[in-house]
Structures are given as C-alpha cells and as structure tokens.
C-alpha cells in the first residue's frame, strides 16, 4: 500500500504535463471546401500547406490575445518560454501557408502554468514546433 501511495505521489506532478506538436502540413492533402458562395457554382479548395510559425494564445478559440514568450536562441531555431496562471484557456496556434492565413488551434491543459515552445527550422526540412507544458 505504501509503495502505491509513493508511486501516486511521484506521478502527481506529471498529471498536468502535456506535449503538443504542430502538424508539419495542414491540411494534410488538398481539401475541398463545403461552402459555395451565394449564386455561384463550382468549388473551392485549400491547398496542402507547410508549417510557417506558431504562437501561444490565451482566451477563446480564434481570439486575438497572443502571448509573448521569452525567446532564447538555440541551434536551428528558438525556444519561447511562457508562464501563465492556471485556469485560463491557453492555445498553441500553428500557422500554415505562405501568408500564414491557415491556423490550427490546439488547446493546452488549463492546469498547466508554463510552456516551452521549441521552434526549429532547417534549409531543406519542414519547420517543427513542439510545446512542452507543465
């Protein structure tokens, strides 16, 4: 019984931890849009697009409150350190396409209080973004 309690105590801080990676492409293939403009015939498509950037946001999904992290330059990119209050809604937002108009919003566990967002980019490799939150 004592071992079980010690194991639970050791794992308790990890319960709220979270690791999120942005997809390297979004959408993963060219995707047809369901919406057809009024009095038009035809179809629209969103092209498969590479990851171009990522930011942390607070508040509601598709909100405008970007969080500014403390940047640290590292080999191949940068690390952004974020700290926040538990309970507020937080998001890792991944941006795609040349003009960064396509966004994927990934929700962060509301109980975490810090995240490190690792942004890496190379010459001939797709950008990678990974958020490690505790």
C-alpha positions in Angstrom: 0.0 0.0 0.0 2.8 2.4 0.9 4.5 1.7 -2.4 1.3 2.6 -4.3 1.0 5.9 -2.4 4.6 6.8 -3.2 4.1 5.9 -6.8 1.0 8.1 -7.0 2.8 11.0 -5.2 5.7 10.7 -7.7 3.4 10.8 -10.7 1.1 13.6 -9.5 3.2 16.5 -10.9 3.2 14.8 -14.3 -0.6 14.5 -14.5 -0.9 18.1 -15.8 2.1 18.0 -18.1 1.4 18.0 -21.9 3.4 17.8 -25.1 1.9 19.1 -28.3 3.5 19.1 -31.8 2.2 21.1 -34.7 1.4 19.0 -37.8 4.1 19.7 -40.4 1.4 20.3 -43.0 -2.2 21.4 -42.7 -4.4 20.3 -44.3 -2.5 17.1 -44.9 -3.9 17.0 -48.5 -5.6 19.5 -50.8 -9.1 19.8 -49.3 -12.4 20.8 -50.9 -14.4 23.4 -49.2 -18.0 22.7 -48.4 -19.2 26.3 -48.7 -20.3 27.6 -52.1 -20.8 31.4 -52.3 -24.4 32.6 -53.0 -25.4 32.4 -56.7 -22.2 30.6 -57.7 -21.4 27.2 -59.0 -18.1 25.4 -58.7 -15.9 24.6 -55.8 -13.1 25.9 -53.6 -10.0 24.2 -52.3 -7.4 24.8 -49.6 -4.0 23.5 -50.7 -1.8 21.3 -48.5 0.4 23.9 -46.8 3.6 23.7 -44.7 4.0 24.9 -41.2 5.3 28.5 -41.1 5.1 29.7 -37.5 3.4 29.1 -34.1 2.3 31.3 -31.2 0.6 30.8 -27.8 -2.8 32.5 -27.3 -5.0 33.0 -24.3 -8.8 33.2 -24.1 -11.3 31.8 -26.5 -10.5 29.8 -29.6 -9.9 32.1 -32.6 -9.3 35.0 -30.2 -6.8 37.8 -30.6 -4.8 37.7 -27.3 -1.3 36.5 -28.4 1.1 35.6 -25.6 4.6 36.9 -25.8 7.2 34.3 -24.7 10.7 34.9 -23.5 12.8 34.0 -26.5 16.1 32.0 -26.3 18.1 31.4 -29.5 19.3 27.8 -29.9 20.9 25.9 -32.7 18.4 25.6 -35.5 15.8 27.9 -34.1 14.5 29.3 -30.9 12.8 28.4 -27.6 10.0 30.5 -26.3 9.3 30.3 -22.5 5.7 31.1 -21.4 4.3 31.4 -17.9 0.7 31.9 -17.0 -2.0 31.5 -14.3 -3.7 28.1 -14.0 -7.3 28.1 -15.1 -7.1 30.4 -18.1 -7.7 29.0 -21.6 -4.5 28.6 -23.5 -3.8 27.5 -27.1 -0.8 26.6 -29.2 -1.7 28.0 -32.6 0.1 26.6 -35.7 0.1 28.8 -38.8 0.4 27.4 -42.4 0.9 28.6 -45.9 3.0 31.4 -47.4 0.8 34.1 -45.9 0.1 32.2 -42.7 -3.7 32.5 -43.2 -4.4 28.9 -42.2 -4.4 28.2 -38.5 -4.7 25.1 -36.3 -5.6 25.7 -32.7 -4.6 23.1 -30.1 -5.9 23.6 -26.6 -3.4 23.4 -23.6 -4.5 21.8 -20.3 -5.9 24.6 -18.2 -4.0 23.4 -15.1 -0.5 23.9 -16.6 1.4 27.1 -15.6 4.3 27.1 -18.0 5.2 26.0 -21.6 8.4 26.0 -23.6 7.7 26.2 -27.3 10.6 24.8 -29.4 10.6 26.2 -33.0 13.2 24.5 -35.3 13.8 25.2 -39.0 16.3 23.9 -41.4 17.2 24.6 -45.0 15.6 21.6 -46.7 13.4 20.2 -43.9 9.9 21.3 -42.8 9.7 23.5 -39.7 8.9 21.7 -36.5 7.1 23.2 -33.4 6.8 21.4 -30.1 5.3 22.8 -26.9 6.2 21.1 -23.6 3.9 22.3 -20.8 3.9 21.7 -17.1 
